[in-house]
């Protein structure tokens, strides 16, 4: 029996004996090339173009003949007398009548069906031991190397497809912890897959982990803002609002860091103390720190006094504020423009004025001597406004 693995380090086992060393790199690559082109003949010229592009015609033909002989020498006929390869004067291909196992064959032929089970999908998942032909690079074989890179991406997408089927099966069996693990594996490959983020929020909600769902949503919004400069989709924001409202209705305890999403968490006329820090020579550092602290404490009424553009301007220096974009469900905006410093400053001043309204706010500024130049100028401007209830303490 022949067993072949191409995901991770290539492995050929024939009748219980490891034979990849006898085959060599080029023969292994030739088999991989033929497997990837399942059910299709590859012309000898095409194979030569992939594996011996720098050789003259006679040398290349000899190299192909030698490697075909090497494969035939080490992999005999099966019990039914079928050879492993079909070879004629012009073309080559894998003989599908030959009995053998190959990891990428099993993955390539996978299609979701009602007969799938958790056990069968986990068996497929275990085949992903690494990248296709991991660690292999063939000198001067640019077309073949590019093909392998393309197929690595292709198999990564196949892994996602298999994991999504596993998520469905786990969800059907109410295996929420296992379902969450599978979703997280998908998000490691495709971190901005909103379909899977939506599924994760739903699973957390079903599993009674609504606070965890809200925390994940806020972190995801931050990643979207910092990496892509965009807000989450309407569907995702609606799911967030649904979970948040159910959390309030059921009087479930919320993570204190999530209090910014519930307006009742900070009463008007309360006294608020914010501890901020400075760092020299990093523009907007103090401003960013204060925005982040306010984002952790502010209510929706405070944030609603800012336009979507002003929130996203602040999002350029502090991703935490972007979670409030979810509140404005009637807006969709791309954030791919370059923001002028004056826009950030104006949005910050407006945020401070809105947050302080009806409250006594004290901002303690640690390491004040290290405040960056832009933040120092903005701080002096804020002092000059003499905002009622606003107090700064420099240390």
VOPAGU-2260 file (C-alpha; in pm, 1 decimal, decimal comma):
REM VOPAGU-2260
SITE   aa  ch    i         X         Y         Z
SITE  UNK   A    0       0,0       0,0       0,0
SITE  UNK   A    1     125,1     348,1     -89,3
SITE  UNK   A    2      65,2     644,3     142,1
SITE  UNK   A    3     174,7     995,8      44,0
SITE  UNK   A    4     173,1    1320,9     243,1
SITE  UNK   A    5     250,7    1658,3      86,5
SITE  UNK   A    6     122,3    1885,6     365,2
SITE  UNK   A    7     418,8    1953,4     588,5
SITE  UNK   A    8     737,7    1763,8     510,1
SITE  UNK   A    9     682,5    1531,6     213,1
SITE  UNK   A   10     646,3    1167,7     310,9
SITE  UNK   A   11     621,1     855,0      92,9
SITE  UNK   A   12     551,1     520,9     260,0
SITE  UNK   A   13     527,4     209,4      43,7
SITE  UNK   A   14     442,7    -129,1     195,6
SITE  UNK   A   15     550,6      -4,5     537,1
SITE  UNK   A   16     882,3     136,9     413,2
SITE  UNK   A   17     974,8     507,0     395,6
SITE  UNK   A   18    1098,1     580,0      41,6
SITE  UNK   A   19    1115,8     960,7      -3,8
SITE  UNK   A   20    1496,6     954,1      24,3
SITE  UNK   A   21    1515,4     700,0    -259,3
SITE  UNK   A   22    1292,5     918,3    -475,9
SITE  UNK   A   23    1467,2    1251,6    -421,1
SITE  UNK   A   24    1323,5    1605,5    -437,0
SITE  UNK   A   25    1250,5    1624,9    -809,7
SITE  UNK   A   26    1069,5    1288,8    -824,1
SITE  UNK   A   27     862,5    1390,7    -519,7
SITE  UNK   A   28     786,6    1724,5    -685,1
SITE  UNK   A   29     687,7    1543,1   -1005,4
SITE  UNK   A   30     438,4    1324,1    -815,8
SITE  UNK   A   31     299,6    1633,1    -638,9
SITE  UNK   A   32     258,7    1809,6    -972,8
SITE  UNK   A   33      68,1    1512,6   -1116,3
SITE  UNK   A   34    -153,4    1481,4    -806,0
SITE  UNK   A   35    -242,1    1852,5    -823,2
SITE  UNK   A   36    -344,7    1798,0   -1184,6
SITE  UNK   A   37    -572,4    1508,6   -1093,5
SITE  UNK   A   38    -754,7    1341,2   -1385,2
SITE  UNK   A   39    -557,1    1541,9   -1638,9
SITE  UNK   A   40    -261,9    1440,7   -1850,5
SITE  UNK   A   41      35,7    1673,2   -1828,5
SITE  UNK   A   42     249,5    1692,5   -2138,4
SITE  UNK   A   43     617,5    1609,4   -2100,2
SITE  UNK   A   44     700,0    1958,6   -2226,2
SITE  UNK   A   45     482,2    2114,4   -1955,0
SITE  UNK   A   46     646,9    1903,8   -1684,0
SITE  UNK   A   47     992,3    1997,0   -1813,8
SITE  UNK   A   48     889,9    2363,8   -1811,7
SITE  UNK   A   49     801,6    2333,5   -1442,9
SITE  UNK   A   50    1093,5    2124,0   -1315,5
SITE  UNK   A   51    1387,5    2165,5   -1556,8
SITE  UNK   A   52    1336,3    2504,8   -1724,0
SITE  UNK   A   53    1709,0    2589,1   -1729,4
SITE  UNK   A   54    1821,9    2261,6   -1892,7
SITE  UNK   A   55    1869,7    2214,2   -2266,6
SITE  UNK   A   56    1613,6    1997,7   -2442,1
SITE  UNK   A   57    1808,2    1672,5   -2437,6
SITE  UNK   A   58    1916,9    1707,2   -2075,0
SITE  UNK   A   59    1564,1    1798,6   -1966,4
SITE  UNK   A   60    1412,3    1497,8   -2146,1
SITE  UNK   A   61    1670,9    1270,6   -1986,4
SITE  UNK   A   62    1598,7    1414,0   -1639,6
SITE  UNK   A   63    1226,7    1349,3   -1684,5
SITE  UNK   A   64    1285,3     991,8   -1808,1
SITE  UNK   A   65    1519,9     922,3   -1517,6
SITE  UNK   A   66    1273,9    1048,9   -1255,0
SITE  UNK   A   67     986,7     853,4   -1410,0
SITE  UNK   A   68    1205,8     543,6   -1394,1
SITE  UNK   A   69    1296,2     622,7   -1032,3
SITE  UNK   A   70     928,6     642,7    -937,6
SITE  UNK   A   71     850,7     316,2   -1118,3
SITE  UNK   A   72    1150,3     146,5    -953,3
SITE  UNK   A   73    1042,2     239,6    -600,4
SITE  UNK   A   74     664,8     211,7    -642,0
SITE  UNK   A   75     563,7    -116,7    -799,1
SITE  UNK   A   76     227,3    -230,4    -931,1
SITE  UNK   A   77     -61,3    -272,9    -690,2
SITE  UNK   A   78    -227,3    -607,9    -616,1
SITE  UNK   A   79    -442,1    -569,4    -926,4
SITE  UNK   A   80    -141,2    -513,4   -1151,1
SITE  UNK   A   81    -199,2    -138,3   -1194,0
SITE  UNK   A   82     107,0      85,9   -1229,3
SITE  UNK   A   83     119,8     405,5   -1019,9
SITE  UNK   A   84     166,2     631,3   -1323,5
SITE  UNK   A   85      21,6     630,6   -1672,9
SITE  UNK   A   86     296,0     733,5   -1912,6
SITE  UNK   A   87     311,7     754,6   -2291,2
SITE  UNK   A   88     537,8     931,2   -2538,9
SITE  UNK   A   89     372,3    1268,1   -2487,0
SITE  UNK   A   90     198,8    1280,6   -2146,4
SITE  UNK   A   91     193,6    1158,5   -1786,6
SITE  UNK   A   92     -69,6    1132,7   -1513,0
SITE  UNK   A   93    -155,7     950,4   -1190,6
SITE  UNK   A   94    -330,8     619,1   -1252,7
SITE  UNK   A   95    -647,4     653,0   -1044,0
SITE  UNK   A   96    -701,7     275,1   -1066,5
SITE  UNK   A   97    -390,2     234,8    -852,3
SITE  UNK   A   98    -478,2     189,9    -484,0
SITE  UNK   A   99    -306,9     454,7    -269,4
SITE  UNK   A  100    -371,0     725,0      -8,3
SITE  UNK   A  101    -273,1    1089,7     -42,3
SITE  UNK   A  102    -355,7    1373,2     198,1
SITE  UNK   A  103    -417,3    1637,2     -66,0
SITE  UNK   A  104    -635,1    1400,7    -271,4
SITE  UNK   A  105    -864,6    1352,1      27,8
SITE  UNK   A  106    -881,4    1727,1      88,5
SITE  UNK   A  107    -933,8    1814,7    -278,2
SITE  UNK   A  108   -1232,8    1584,6    -314,9
SITE  UNK   A  109   -1407,0    1709,9       2,9
SITE  UNK   A  110   -1755,9    1853,4     -46,5
SITE  UNK   A  111   -1990,0    1926,4     245,3
SITE  UNK   A  112   -2272,6    1672,1     264,0
SITE  UNK   A  113   -2538,2    1546,9     502,9
SITE  UNK   A  114   -2331,7    1233,6     564,3
SITE  UNK   A  115   -2051,5    1436,1     726,3
SITE  UNK   A  116   -1978,4    1361,5    1089,9
SITE  UNK   A  117   -1758,1    1533,8    1345,4
SITE  UNK   A  118   -1523,7    1234,5    1332,1
SITE  UNK   A  119   -1488,4    1243,4     951,2
SITE  UNK   A  120   -1422,0    1619,7     946,3
SITE  UNK   A  121   -1169,6    1593,8    1232,2
SITE  UNK   A  122    -989,7    1324,5    1034,0
SITE  UNK   A  123    -959,6    1565,7     739,6
SITE  UNK   A  124    -850,8    1847,2     970,0
SITE  UNK   A  125    -563,1    1636,3    1102,5
SITE  UNK   A  126    -421,9    1611,1     750,0
SITE  UNK   A  127    -316,5    1977,5     768,4
SITE  UNK   A  128      26,9    1916,1     920,6
SITE  UNK   A  129     185,4    2218,7     752,8
SITE  UNK   A  130     215,9    2400,7     420,6
SITE  UNK   A  131     219,5    2219,4      89,6
SITE  UNK   A  132     577,5    2093,0      26,8
SITE  UNK   A  133     684,8    2275,0     341,2
SITE  UNK   A  134    1046,0    2390,2     335,4
SITE  UNK   A  135    1090,5    2307,3     -34,1
SITE  UNK   A  136    1225,5    2554,8    -285,9
SITE  UNK   A  137    1346,0    2452,5    -630,4
SITE  UNK   A  138    1628,2    2663,3    -768,7
SITE  UNK   A  139    1553,0    2829,4   -1105,2
SITE  UNK   A  140    1206,2    2667,6   -1117,6
SITE  UNK   A  141    1013,4    2993,3   -1084,7
SITE  UNK   A  142     691,0    2870,4   -1245,9
SITE  UNK   A  143     678,0    2562,8   -1021,3
SITE  UNK   A  144     758,9    2766,2    -707,7
SITE  UNK   A  145     483,0    3013,6    -795,9
SITE  UNK   A  146     241,9    2723,2    -847,4
SITE  UNK   A  147     323,0    2588,3    -501,6
SITE  UNK   A  148     267,4    2931,2    -342,1
SITE  UNK   A  149     -69,1    2956,6    -519,0
SITE  UNK   A  150    -167,1    2605,6    -406,9
SITE  UNK   A  151     -64,0    2679,1     -47,5
SITE  UNK   A  152    -316,6    2962,6     -46,2
SITE  UNK   A  153    -569,4    2733,6    -211,3
SITE  UNK   A  154    -527,8    2464,8      55,8
SITE  UNK   A  155    -554,4    2726,7     328,5
SITE  UNK   A  156    -895,6    2815,3     185,7
SITE  UNK   A  157    -986,1    2446,2     173,8
SITE  UNK   A  158    -894,4    2423,1     542,2
SITE  UNK   A  159   -1129,5    2712,7     616,0
SITE  UNK   A  160   -1406,7    2532,4     426,5
SITE  UNK   A  161   -1349,3    2216,4     631,7
SITE  UNK   A  162   -1340,3    2412,2     958,6
SITE  UNK   A  163   -1666,7    2587,6     869,9
SITE  UNK   A  164   -1830,8    2249,3     820,0
SITE  UNK   A  165   -1694,8    2144,7    1159,8
SITE  UNK   A  166   -1844,1    2459,5    1315,7
SITE  UNK   A  167   -2186,1    2368,2    1173,7
SITE  UNK   A  168   -2166,5    2013,4    1306,8
SITE  UNK   A  169   -2055,5    2126,2    1653,5
SITE  UNK   A  170   -2331,7    2386,8    1664,8
SITE  UNK   A  171   -2593,9    2128,1    1567,0
SITE  UNK   A  172   -2478,9    1913,4    1860,0
SITE  UNK   A  173   -2471,4    2214,4    2100,5
SITE  UNK   A  174   -2095,4    2166,5    2150,8
SITE  UNK   A  175   -2036,4    2538,7    2202,9
SITE  UNK   A  176   -1682,7    2525,4    2344,0
SITE  UNK   A  177   -1557,9    2309,5    2055,6
SITE  UNK   A  178   -1748,1    2531,5    1813,0
SITE  UNK   A  179   -1571,5    2839,8    1952,6
SITE  UNK   A  180   -1230,1    2673,1    1914,5
SITE  UNK   A  181   -1301,5    2592,1    1549,5
SITE  UNK   A  182   -1417,8    2948,4    1478,4
SITE  UNK   A  183   -1102,4    3087,4    1638,8
SITE  UNK   A  184    -893,4    2865,0    1410,1
SITE  UNK   A  185   -1074,5    3014,1    1111,3
SITE  UNK   A  186   -1018,1    3367,3    1238,9
SITE  UNK   A  187    -645,7    3298,0    1273,6
SITE  UNK   A  188    -644,8    3238,2     895,9
SITE  UNK   A  189    -903,8    3501,6     802,2
SITE  UNK   A  190    -907,7    3755,6    1089,0
SITE  UNK   A  191   -1164,4    3984,4     922,3
SITE  UNK   A  192   -1421,3    3718,0     829,4
SITE  UNK   A  193   -1734,3    3895,2     960,0
SITE  UNK   A  194   -1949,6    3589,2     892,2
SITE  UNK   A  195   -1742,6    3394,8    1146,1
SITE  UNK   A  196   -1733,7    3685,3    1392,1
SITE  UNK   A  197   -2114,2    3698,5    1371,6
SITE  UNK   A  198   -2126,3    3322,9    1431,8
SITE  UNK   A  199   -1891,7    3357,9    1730,4
SITE  UNK   A  200   -2110,8    3627,4    1887,4
SITE  UNK   A  201   -2413,0    3404,2    1837,8
SITE  UNK   A  202   -2237,2    3104,4    1994,5
SITE  UNK   A  203   -2124,3    3311,8    2294,4
SITE  UNK   A  204   -2483,4    3430,9    2335,4
SITE  UNK   A  205   -2624,2    3077,2    2317,7
SITE  UNK   A  206   -2361,4    2964,8    2567,5
SITE  UNK   A  207   -2463,2    3238,2    2813,0
SITE  UNK   A  208   -2143,4    3438,1    2759,4
SITE  UNK   A  209   -2297,3    3767,0    2649,9
SITE  UNK   A  210   -2031,7    3981,9    2818,7
SITE  UNK   A  211   -1762,7    3783,4    2633,7
SITE  UNK   A  212   -1950,5    3844,6    2308,2
SITE  UNK   A  213   -1953,4    4221,2    2370,4
SITE  UNK   A  214   -1583,3    4218,5    2461,5
SITE  UNK   A  215   -1499,9    4030,1    2143,5
SITE  UNK   A  216   -1707,2    4269,1    1933,5
SITE  UNK   A  217   -1527,7    4572,2    2078,2
SITE  UNK   A  218   -1185,7    4416,1    2015,2
SITE  UNK   A  219   -1288,0    4326,5    1661,0
SITE  UNK   A  220   -1401,1    4685,7    1597,6
SITE  UNK   A  221   -1062,4    4808,0    1715,9
SITE  UNK   A  222    -883,8    4571,1    1478,3
SITE  UNK   A  223   -1103,4    4679,3    1187,1
SITE  UNK   A  224   -1035,9    5044,4    1263,0
SITE  UNK   A  225    -659,8    5008,1    1310,4
SITE  UNK   A  226    -593,9    4765,2    1023,2
SITE  UNK   A  227    -854,2    4858,6     760,8
SITE  UNK   A  228    -996,2    5190,1     879,3
SITE  UNK   A  229   -1357,4    5074,9     844,4
SITE  UNK   A  230   -1651,0    5007,6    1081,4
SITE  UNK   A  231   -1819,6    4665,7    1115,2
SITE  UNK   A  232   -2114,7    4568,5     896,5
SITE  UNK   A  233   -2475,0    4657,1     985,7
SITE  UNK   A  234   -2553,0    4288,3    1043,4
SITE  UNK   A  235   -2269,5    4255,2    1292,8
SITE  UNK   A  236   -2364,0    4575,5    1472,9
SITE  UNK   A  237   -2726,5    4466,5    1494,9
SITE  UNK   A  238   -2618,8    4138,4    1654,9
SITE  UNK   A  239   -2405,0    4335,0    1902,9
SITE  UNK   A  240   -2698,5    4560,0    1996,1
SITE  UNK   A  241   -2926,1    4257,6    2033,8
SITE  UNK   A  242   -2680,3    4089,8    2273,8
SITE  UNK   A  243   -2618,3    4411,8    2465,6
SITE  UNK   A  244   -2989,8    4470,5    2517,9
SITE  UNK   A  245   -3045,2    4110,8    2629,8
SITE  UNK   A  246   -2757,4    4151,9    2875,4
SITE  UNK   A  247   -2928,9    4455,1    3029,2
SITE  UNK   A  248   -3272,9    4291,8    3028,7
SITE  UNK   A  249   -3139,6    3989,8    3217,1
SITE  UNK   A  250   -2942,0    4202,3    3464,2
SITE  UNK   A  251   -2630,3    3998,3    3396,9
SITE  UNK   A  252   -2297,7    4127,7    3534,8
SITE  UNK   A  253   -2091,8    4306,4    3276,2
SITE  UNK   A  254   -1714,7    4342,9    3250,6
SITE  UNK   A  255   -1639,3    4691,3    3389,6
SITE  UNK   A  256   -1428,9    4763,5    3082,5
SITE  UNK   A  257   -1748,6    4732,6    2878,1
SITE  UNK   A  258   -1935,9    4997,6    3072,2
SITE  UNK   A  259   -1889,4    5242,5    2785,5
SITE  UNK   A  260   -2159,2    5060,6    2591,8
SITE  UNK   A  261   -2437,5    5107,0    2845,7
SITE  UNK   A  262   -2549,7    5459,1    2917,8
SITE  UNK   A  263   -2668,6    5375,9    3268,9
SITE  UNK   A  264   -2319,0    5286,6    3381,8
SITE  UNK   A  265   -2215,8    5646,8    3435,2
SITE  UNK   A  266   -2465,9    5880,9    3594,5
SITE  UNK   A  267   -2481,8    6247,8    3502,5
SITE  UNK   A  268   -2344,7    6480,0    3772,6
SITE  UNK   A  269   -2101,7    6208,7    3891,5
SITE  UNK   A  270   -1740,9    6279,6    3977,8
SITE  UNK   A  271   -1491,6    6117,7    3744,6
SITE  UNK   A  272   -1116,9    6082,8    3780,1
SITE  UNK   A  273    -900,2    5990,5    3482,5
SITE  UNK   A  274    -533,6    5896,6    3519,1
SITE  UNK   A  275    -336,7    5964,5    3201,2
SITE  UNK   A  276      27,3    5927,6    3102,7
SITE  UNK   A  277     270,6    6100,7    2870,1
SITE  UNK   A  278     546,4    5985,8    2640,6
SITE  UNK   A  279     802,6    6215,5    2485,9
SITE  UNK   A  280     837,1    6255,9    2108,2
SITE  UNK   A  281     530,4    6046,3    2018,3
SITE  UNK   A  282     271,1    6276,0    1863,8
SITE  UNK   A  283     -77,6    6268,5    2019,1
SITE  UNK   A  284      28,6    6014,2    2287,0
SITE  UNK   A  285    -138,0    6195,4    2580,3
SITE  UNK   A  286    -445,8    6278,6    2370,8
SITE  UNK   A  287    -472,1    5913,0    2261,3
SITE  UNK   A  288    -442,4    5793,4    2621,2
SITE  UNK   A  289    -720,5    6026,7    2738,0
SITE  UNK   A  290    -946,8    5929,8    2445,4
SITE  UNK   A  291    -895,9    5562,6    2533,8
SITE  UNK   A  292    -986,2    5620,8    2898,5
SITE  UNK   A  293   -1296,3    5821,7    2806,2
SITE  UNK   A  294   -1400,2    5548,4    2560,1
SITE  UNK   A  295   -1394,1    5300,5    2849,6
SITE  UNK   A  296   -1622,5    5522,0    3061,8
SITE  UNK   A  297   -1838,2    5737,1    2833,4
SITE  UNK   A  298   -2207,1    5675,2    2769,6
SITE  UNK   A  299   -2375,2    5673,1    2431,3
SITE  UNK   A  300   -2521,9    6019,5    2491,7
SITE  UNK   A  301   -2168,9    6159,3    2515,6
SITE  UNK   A  302   -2056,3    5987,5    2197,0
SITE  UNK   A  303   -2371,3    6079,2    2004,5
SITE  UNK   A  304   -2269,2    6444,8    2033,6
SITE  UNK   A  305   -1984,5    6362,7    1794,0
SITE  UNK   A  306   -2033,9    6302,0    1423,8
SITE  UNK   A  307   -1931,6    5970,5    1265,6
SITE  UNK   A  308   -1645,5    6156,9    1096,1
SITE  UNK   A  309   -1520,5    6297,1    1428,4
SITE  UNK   A  310   -1525,0    5952,5    1590,4
SITE  UNK   A  311   -1327,7    5811,2    1300,3
SITE  UNK   A  312   -1082,4    6102,3    1313,1
SITE  UNK   A  313   -1010,8    6008,6    1674,3
SITE  UNK   A  314    -993,6    5645,9    1564,7
SITE  UNK   A  315    -670,4    5730,6    1381,1
SITE  UNK   A  316    -493,5    5775,8    1714,3
SITE  UNK   A  317    -705,7    5553,1    1941,8
SITE  UNK   A  318    -879,7    5244,3    1804,1
SITE  UNK   A  319   -1084,3    5194,2    2123,5
SITE  UNK   A  320   -1316,6    5480,9    2028,4
SITE  UNK   A  321   -1421,1    5296,7    1710,3
SITE  UNK   A  322   -1650,0    5062,2    1902,0
SITE  UNK   A  323   -1896,7    5350,5    1921,5
SITE  UNK   A  324   -1936,5    5345,4    1544,4
SITE  UNK   A  325   -2160,9    5044,0    1609,3
SITE  UNK   A  326   -2410,3    5271,1    1786,4
SITE  UNK   A  327   -2471,6    5471,9    1469,6
SITE  UNK   A  328   -2631,9    5191,6    1271,6
SITE  UNK   A  329   -2757,8    5424,1     999,5
SITE  UNK   A  330   -2403,5    5506,2     881,9
SITE  UNK   A  331   -2151,3    5323,1     666,8
SITE  UNK   A  332   -1819,2    5492,5     608,8
SITE  UNK   A  333   -1479,8    5405,0     473,1
SITE  UNK   A  334   -1185,1    5557,2     648,1
SITE  UNK   A  335    -911,9    5556,1     386,6
SITE  UNK   A  336    -838,4    5928,5     376,7
SITE  UNK   A  337    -547,7    6104,3     540,7
SITE  UNK   A  338    -669,1    6298,0     845,3
SITE  UNK   A  339    -541,8    6649,7     915,8
SITE  UNK   A  340    -412,5    6714,3    1266,8
SITE  UNK   A  341    -661,0    6995,5    1318,5
SITE  UNK   A  342    -949,0    6749,6    1264,9
SITE  UNK   A  343    -814,7    6520,6    1538,3
SITE  UNK   A  344    -766,8    6815,0    1776,3
SITE  UNK   A  345   -1115,1    6957,2    1711,5
SITE  UNK   A  346   -1274,5    6612,7    1761,6
SITE  UNK   A  347   -1080,9    6567,5    2087,7
SITE  UNK   A  348   -1189,0    6904,5    2224,1
SITE  UNK   A  349   -1551,0    6826,8    2134,9
SITE  UNK   A  350   -1524,5    6486,5    2307,2
SITE  UNK   A  351   -1388,4    6649,7    2624,6
SITE  UNK   A  352   -1664,3    6914,8    2626,4
SITE  UNK   A  353   -1933,4    6652,5    2572,8
SITE  UNK   A  354   -1794,1    6417,2    2839,3
SITE  UNK   A  355   -1754,8    6689,1    3104,2
SITE  UNK   A  356   -2107,9    6829,3    3059,3
SITE  UNK   A  357   -2293,2    6778,3    3389,0
SITE  UNK   A  358   -1995,1    6611,4    3558,3
SITE  UNK   A  359   -1689,3    6701,1    3763,8
SITE  UNK   A  360   -1393,4    6556,0    3574,9
SITE  UNK   A  361   -1038,3    6547,1    3705,0
SITE  UNK   A  362    -758,9    6439,8    3469,4
SITE  UNK   A  363    -437,1    6344,2    3645,3
SITE  UNK   A  364    -140,4    6375,5    3407,0
SITE  UNK   A  365     153,5    6158,4    3512,8
SITE  UNK   A  366     504,6    6218,9    3374,5
SITE  UNK   A  367     387,6    6559,8    3260,6
SITE  UNK   A  368     743,0    6664,5    3175,5
SITE  UNK   A  369     737,1    6404,0    2896,5
SITE  UNK   A  370     418,5    6526,9    2728,9
SITE  UNK   A  371     449,8    6543,0    2350,6
SITE  UNK   A  372     445,6    6882,4    2181,6
SITE  UNK   A  373     106,0    6847,9    2011,1
SITE  UNK   A  374     -65,8    6727,0    2328,3
SITE  UNK   A  375      95,6    7008,5    2530,1
SITE  UNK   A  376     -48,2    7268,2    2292,4
SITE  UNK   A  377    -393,5    7111,3    2306,5
SITE  UNK   A  378    -379,9    7095,3    2685,9
SITE  UNK   A  379    -303,3    7468,8    2706,8
SITE  UNK   A  380    -594,4    7536,0    2473,0
SITE  UNK   A  381    -829,8    7328,7    2690,5
SITE  UNK   A  382    -718,9    7520,9    2999,0
SITE  UNK   A  383    -788,6    7849,1    2822,3
SITE  UNK   A  384   -1148,5    7738,1    2754,0
SITE  UNK   A  385   -1208,2    7718,2    3129,5
SITE  UNK   A  386   -1460,5    7435,9    3088,5
SITE  UNK   A  387   -1693,5    7410,2    3388,3
SITE  UNK   A  388   -1623,8    7092,6    3589,1
SITE  UNK   A  389   -1289,9    7028,5    3414,9
SITE  UNK   A  390    -973,5    7011,4    3624,4
SITE  UNK   A  391    -619,7    6910,2    3524,8
SITE  UNK   A  392    -351,6    6799,6    3773,6
SITE  UNK   A  393       4,2    6774,7    3642,8
SITE  UNK   A  394     260,1    6548,1    3811,0
